[in-house]
Amino acid sequence: MDYRIIDGAESMKMEDIQRLLKMTYWADKRSPETVEKSVKNASCYGIYIDAEEKLVGFARIISDYATTFYLADVIIDPEYQHQGLGTALVSYAVSRPVYQGLRGILLTKNAHGLYRKFGFELNTERAMIK
């Protein structure tokens, strides 16, 4: 399967991002306004299936570019999961030079094996959420 990863929300349609986020347990109730605001205030990455010109994956990173980055909203359309697209998308996003040497943070209840490939570790003793 041929795919391409794009860098920047301006290259994606907001309705395509919203469609993907509606498939998640964490963002399915976000309003279009909230999605748009969150996308505009983050570095966004998308994965397209070339043959279909369809956005099938999305991720965003929020960072201070000095100490920390937060990987958020990683989603691959369920129809395209288990084909390596999530690995490709996360690899592309976290390997950007601006994030090298920074501490990465991620909140998720699933796909721990995927994120471990990129150095994320489960740590229930050091995390607090409001």
FITORKE-334489 format. One line per field, with one value per residue: residue number from 1; z, y, x of N, C-alpha, C in turn. Coordinates in steps of 0.001 Angstrom, whole numbers, plus 500000, padded with zeros to 6 digits. Layout:
pos = (NUM/...)
n.z = (Z/...)
n.y = (Y/...)
n.x = (X/...)
ca.z = (Z/...)
ca.y = (Y/...)
ca.x = (X/...)
c.z = (Z/...)
c.y = (Y/...)
c.x = (X/...)
***
This chain:
pos = (1/2/3/4/5/6/7/8/9/10/11/12/13/14/15/16/17/18/19/20/21/22/23/24/25/26/27/28/29/30/31/32/33/34/35/36/37/38/39/40/41/42/43/44/45/46/47/48/49/50/51/52/53/54/55/56/57/58/59/60/61/62/63/64/65/66/67/68/69/70/71/72/73/74/75/76/77/78/79/80/81/82/83/84/85/86/87/88/89/90/91/92/93/94/95/96/97/98/99/100/101/102/103/104/105/106/107/108/109/110/111/112/113/114/115/116/117/118/119/120/121/122/123/124/125/126/127/128/129/130)
n.z = (500000/499064/500640/501974/504151/505606/506675/508688/509346/507572/505157/505281/505312/507517/508092/507511/509513/511739/511208/511621/514365/515560/515660/517913/521436/523088/521882/520635/521242/520882/519860/516554/516613/518797/517905/515676/516921/518540/516615/515264/517159/517379/516160/513355/511853/509113/507512/504325/502057/499003/496611/497093/497927/500541/503876/506376/508776/511704/513772/516456/517846/520715/521962/523936/522791/524098/526418/526543/524803/523805/522690/520916/520172/518348/515723/513661/511016/511680/509620/508354/510157/511733/509690/509704/509502/511716/513125/511213/511100/513781/514071/512117/513138/515815/515236/514170/513882/515740/518053/519121/521839/523693/526375/525964/526232/526677/526709/527023/526806/525371/522797/523759/523074/520546/521157/522872/521135/520467/522659/524738/528027/530344/533219/536130/538548/538342/536997/536824/536376/535567)
n.y = (498826/502117/505092/508431/510741/513728/516977/519361/521043/522715/521477/519632/518724/520118/518791/516162/515569/515861/513779/511519/511875/511585/508880/508018/507158/509215/511710/511883/513468/516071/519404/520859/523379/523205/521166/522446/524612/523201/521957/524122/525050/523330/521086/519284/516077/514012/511025/509756/507630/506955/505997/506508/509097/509726/510799/508877/508708/510491/512725/514790/517159/518924/521371/522908/523209/523181/521599/519617/517533/516794/514124/513687/512740/510578/508696/506084/505292/502747/500888/500760/499956/497993/497680/498830/501565/503247/502965/504069/506718/507705/507357/509140/511595/511869/511813/514201/516763/518926/517828/516187/515039/516008/515478/513170/513031/511163/510289/507516/504691/502462/500563/500385/498879/499859/502491/501990/501223/503582/504550/505328/504814/503021/504592/504703/505873/508426/510136/512587/513705/516254)
n.x = (500853/500673/501562/501580/503104/502187/503122/501862/498875/497624/497657/495697/492222/489892/487488/488160/490015/488342/486545/488177/488865/486380/486142/487405/487891/488550/488193/485780/483613/484328/483824/483526/484743/486490/488207/489336/490676/492502/494070/495175/496931/499065/501626/500936/500361/499691/498513/498171/496470/497681/496404/493750/493601/492944/492673/493870/495068/496163/497995/499148/501462/502327/504469/507124/509492/511893/512151/510122/507770/504418/502689/499778/496365/496673/495611/494535/492482/490168/489720/492130/494008/496648/498468/500873/500765/500302/502711/504452/503491/503767/506526/507499/506509/507629/510309/511085/513514/513251/512242/514129/516023/514256/511909/509349/505824/502868/499486/497563/495359/495652/497420/500037/502287/502985/503860/505981/507992/509123/510366/508690/507478/505471/504375/503068/503515/504576/502919/500375/497083/494816)
ca.z = (500000/498990/501485/502190/505401/505406/507834/508706/509231/506431/504023/505555/505472/508901/508211/507522/510867/512624/510935/512319/515814/515986/515809/519108/522735/523819/521203/519844/521572/520677/518871/515438/517021/519655/517042/514883/517808/518959/515446/514961/518198/517480/514926/512958/510877/508559/506600/503226/501131/497714/495607/497418/498383/501753/505147/507181/510064/512184/515074/516671/518924/521367/522564/524236/521980/524952/527356/526527/523783/524142/521527/521180/519114/517339/515274/512330/510687/511972/508377/507891/511259/511666/508416/509877/509302/513005/513366/510288/511473/515038/513784/511411/514015/516939/514759/513676/514609/516842/519254/519579/523135/524576/527029/525342/527098/525936/527539/526258/527513/524472/521851/524479/522307/519498/521703/523444/520050/520354/523938/525769/529064/531250/534540/536889/539787/538134/536190/537430/535369/536122)
ca.y = (500000/503357/506162/509564/511454/515165/517774/520636/520953/523491/520558/518677/519294/520025/517771/514852/515409/515649/512426/510563/512041/511053/507430/507731/507208/510416/512971/511714/514485/517418/520221/521274/524554/522729/520459/523440/525344/522302/521725/525358/525303/522151/520589/518182/515133/513175/509966/509590/506511/507626/505570/507022/510487/509736/510923/507701/508803/511848/512886/516151/517333/520230/521416/524176/523101/523316/520486/518613/517497/515970/513460/513634/512486/509627/507868/505480/504787/501308/500117/500721/499584/496742/497638/499586/503004/503920/502993/505040/508070/508086/507465/510404/512737/512031/511902/515546/517287/519844/517078/515354/515434/516461/514429/512977/512653/510586/509712/506560/503447/501328/500595/500605/498260/500800/503628/501495/501207/504915/504918/505665/503793/503154/505003/505122/506541/509798/510902/513111/514316/517048)
ca.x = (500000/501437/501040/502485/502898/502312/503499/501155/497417/497139/497571/494618/490886/489437/486439/488817/490561/487192/486029/489044/488763/485074/486293/488202/487221/488952/487875/484555/482608/484865/483124/484379/485519/487575/489157/490058/491581/493585/494915/495909/497923/499927/502237/500063/500883/498638/498936/497224/496599/497834/495427/492422/493699/492121/493372/493534/495745/496419/498644/499630/502425/502389/505801/507789/510707/513071/512270/509063/506721/503264/502110/498339/495380/497145/494494/494509/491147/490139/489772/493518/494891/497414/499187/502111/500583/500495/504152/505043/503075/504415/507954/507716/506225/508564/511690/511404/514682/512906/511864/515236/516560/513184/511123/508049/504709/501755/498428/496765/495053/495859/498545/501299/503370/503384/504597/507244/508980/509708/510954/507708/507352/504334/504844/501887/503910/505027/501974/499151/496222/493718)
c.z = (500000/499830/501517/503484/505130/506746/507738/508436/508033/505176/504181/505637/506904/509067/508189/508893/511842/512443/511678/513830/516356/516211/517113/520377/523460/523156/520439/520115/521413/519604/517720/515801/517890/518833/516260/515733/518223/517822/515139/515962/518417/516136/514559/511829/510405/507647/505601/502478/499738/496722/495837/497757/499643/502977/506031/508539/510401/513521/515209/517857/519399/522092/522946/523481/522786/525837/527078/525257/524237/522847/521807/519929/517994/516991/513857/512137/510917/510732/507888/509003/510991/510309/508490/509741/510596/513342/512483/510708/512753/514824/513120/512364/515078/516494/514175/514514/515805/518127/519815/520873/524117/525216/526347/526348/526207/526939/526658/527113/526608/523588/522526/523726/521201/520073/522363/522388/519959/521693/525014/526744/529912/532637/535323/538153/539594/537369/537023/536332/536075/535209)
c.y = (501238/504424/507295/510245/512928/515862/519098/520507/521717/522634/519530/519419/519071/518946/516354/514556/515113/514250/511383/510662/511540/509541/507041/507771/508513/511721/512926/512776/515920/518146/520547/522474/524150/522001/521468/524209/524468/522047/522955/525637/524113/521911/519320/517366/514254/512120/509711/508303/507128/507273/506194/508506/510692/509859/509759/507716/510234/511762/514351/516174/518772/520267/522831/524265/523294/522092/519333/518691/516526/515434/513212/513221/511589/508694/507363/504952/503268/500416/499912/500349/498241/496557/498453/501089/503793/504044/504041/506472/508537/508253/508798/511588/512920/512124/513268/516099/518175/519117/516224/515915/515941/515259/514366/512506/512173/510037/508787/505336/502236/501553/500854/500015/499160/501884/503212/501456/502528/505451/505351/504495/504077/503496/505554/505886/508003/510662/511335/513826/515079/516935)
c.x = (500899/500760/502049/502098/503118/502482/502742/499672/496877/497020/496455/493285/490420/488367/487027/489413/489428/486610/486862/488879/487424/485125/486986/487364/487508/488512/486560/483496/483135/484071/484074/485260/486711/488631/489986/491065/492762/494569/495766/497025/498847/500607/501483/500675/499735/499219/497810/497517/496587/496739/494059/492418/492860/493014/492932/494224/496079/497136/499028/500575/502364/503729/506210/509117/511991/513261/511313/508224/505641/502674/500636/497563/495897/495985/494766/493094/491138/490226/491212/494502/495570/498084/500479/501974/500763/501966/504816/504727/503763/505915/508278/507566/507300/510016/512040/512564/514332/512550/513003/515818/515519/512493/509758/507020/503567/500758/497599/496464/495243/497087/499888/502485/503880/504285/505908/508348/509731/510199/509979/507592/506123/504866/503664/502244/504301/504036/500774/498376/495124/492525)
***
